[in-house]
């Protein structure tokens, strides 16, 4: 009985060791495939070059929406876009006081830079908006 118990214990220990090594190898292998470059972020850290030398400025306009019975964001304007960012995607996120995303609008930087006007696809209550973030991607 002792022999069979000892043999079973050794098999379980060996199985646990092989399983642990397999899991470690898989995780290490996945981590080795993460990409880092100056134009793409995955995980880790790398310097990211920017096409923007000035800081883009985002503002929004409001208009009355009779279906909501309140004012909504009618358009979002982004100014001070550099020409070097032409054709890159601009994302503007509108947030509330708890930093919850109320909506994101996107568009492309026009050739020559300058300014861009975006129209939200859904109704965003102007009363709820307390923050606006601009990001240029691509």
N, C-alpha and C positions, 0 to 999 in steps of 0.2 A: 504494500500500500504506500509506504514512504517513497519507494522508488518511483512509482507512477505519479505521485503528488509532486515530487522534485522535478521530474521530467516535464510535467504540465507547467509548473512555475517557470522553468527555463524557457519553454516554448513561448509563454506569454511575454516574458521579458525580452526575448529575441524579437518577437512580433512588434512590441511597443517601440523598441529601438529602431527597427527598420521603418516603421511608420513615422517616427519623429524625424529621421533622416530624410525621408521622402518629402515630408511637408516642408522642412527647412530648405531642401534643394529647390522645390517648386517656388517658394516665396523668394528666395535669392535669385532665381532665374527670372521671375517677373520683374523684380527691381532692376535687374541688369538691362531690361528692354526699355526703360523709361528714357525718353529723349530730352536732351537739354540743348538748346541752341539760342542764338540771339533773336530769332524771330518766332520761337515757339516755346511755351512754357508747359511742362508736364508736371514734374515734381523735382524737388531739389532747389538749387538756386543757380542763376546765371544772369549776367547783365543783359538787359533788353534795350536795344537801340530804339530811339523814338524819332519819328519823322517830324514831330511837333517841337518847335523851339519856343513858342509862346504858349500860354495857357488858354485853351479854348474856354469860352464863356457860354453858359447855357441859361436861357430865360424861357418863360412860357407866357402865353396869352390866354385869357379866359373869355368865355362866351356863355350866354344863358342857354340852357337846354331845357325846353319845356317838358320833355318826357321825364327828366329827372326832377324838375321843379327847383333846380339849383344851378349854380355856375359850374362849368366843367372846363378842363384844359382843352382849348381849341387848337393850339399849335405850340410847337417847341422850336425855338430858334437857337442855333449854335453859331457863334461868331469867333473870329480870330483863328480860323483854320489855316494852316500853312499849306502852300502849294505842293510841298514834298509829300503830303499825305493824300494827294489826289487819288480817287477811286477806292480808298480804304473805307471800311465800315465805321460809321459813328453810331454809338449806342448811348441813348440818354435814358436814365432810369429815374423815375419820380418816386419819392418815398414819403411816408408819413412820419409822425413824431416818434414812433417806435422803430423807425428804420425798416419798415415793411415795404416791399416793392409793390407800388400801386399800378405800375405799368411801365413798359419799356418800349421806346420807339427807336427805329433804326433807319439809316439812310447812308448814302455814299458821299464822301467829301467831293465837292465839285472840282473840276480841272481848274487849276489856278488858285485853289483854296478859297478864302473869304468866308462866306456865311452859308448856312443851310437852314431851311425851314422844314420841319417834319410835322405830320398830322397823326395824332394817336388813333389807333384802330378801334379803341373802345372808349366809353365814357369814363373819364377820371375826374372825380369830384375835386374842384379847385380848393374847397375848404379843407380837404384832407392833406393836401400837398404841403410839406414843410422842408423837403430837400430835393435836390436835383444833382445827379452825377453824370458826367460826360466821359466816355471812353472811346478811344480810337483803336480799332482792331485790324489786324491783317498785315 
